[in-house]
């Protein structure tokens, strides 16, 4: 079987090159983890790569698109309610189940998922493939991430129980603003100078986007391997985590469809609410975790987010392909 054919087969089940690279990055960190001076250099490089990533996000984001998307207030409020209200409640309800079979750090990570903002690029891409409201999705996902820079750590601080050893230092929020929000704002200010170049050359931006996430994953799991992560988490425990993440994803997706239908949204808005309201951002969640859980066993904390992210990509890819197929059939009639 050729490489292209193999990729086509995997794509039917929602697995693309990026997902495979995420898995291979974890494998690489397991076999060749960064240690000593290499780990120190890697942490400094990762910091500036993340800042560059959010600078580019700010430079790419069109203010006109945000203004247009804000007009659809039902869509925007629905996504925000799903992301920052329903998600944390469901994660909090499922967390006790995770603690029955899983270490405390993974239970904390499961709760952390519920507090994060929506993903941007993948939710917008899935919305476009499904014939959804792309402008509304761009607006909803972007606002979710901007609000999430401050709201996510505050939500986590509110929900995390005392005595777990995990908490949010007040200084952590300022560090998050420095690394994520300030570069984003600088990118918005530089947008008039960079927008044309970024529109013409999308590949460098994608390399920074995907590369930064892979770099963070490698750094986090390198530290975990050095601390013995695979001696703590077993294959059955990993299976339990996958099931819990699937349950959480299914409940939120069901709620998203229900909300969209009850509020009388059309197909385009429903697709935007489904993808933006049920997904969580790895690009924002990983650097934020590096600040919130500095000095702690971050590899176990981010493991639920990694698993949830891979599952959401696979499930959303399958759904979007089916939606695209239905649109093609309608167009052919």
Secondary structure as GFF3:
##gff-version 3
##sequence-region A 1 333
A	DSSP	alpha_helix	3	12	.	.	.	ID=ss1
A	DSSP	alpha_helix	17	31	.	.	.	ID=ss2
A	DSSP	alpha_helix	36	60	.	.	.	ID=ss3
A	DSSP	alpha_helix	63	70	.	.	.	ID=ss4
A	DSSP	alpha_helix	73	81	.	.	.	ID=ss5
A	DSSP	pi_helix	82	86	.	.	.	ID=ss6
A	DSSP	alpha_helix	87	101	.	.	.	ID=ss7
A	DSSP	alpha_helix	104	115	.	.	.	ID=ss8
A	DSSP	alpha_helix	121	129	.	.	.	ID=ss9
A	DSSP	alpha_helix	134	159	.	.	.	ID=ss10
A	DSSP	alpha_helix	170	176	.	.	.	ID=ss11
A	DSSP	pi_helix	177	181	.	.	.	ID=ss12
A	DSSP	alpha_helix	182	200	.	.	.	ID=ss13
A	DSSP	alpha_helix	202	226	.	.	.	ID=ss14
A	DSSP	alpha_helix	229	232	.	.	.	ID=ss15
A	DSSP	alpha_helix	235	262	.	.	.	ID=ss16
A	DSSP	alpha_helix	267	278	.	.	.	ID=ss17
A	DSSP	alpha_helix	282	292	.	.	.	ID=ss18
A	DSSP	alpha_helix	298	332	.	.	.	ID=ss19
###
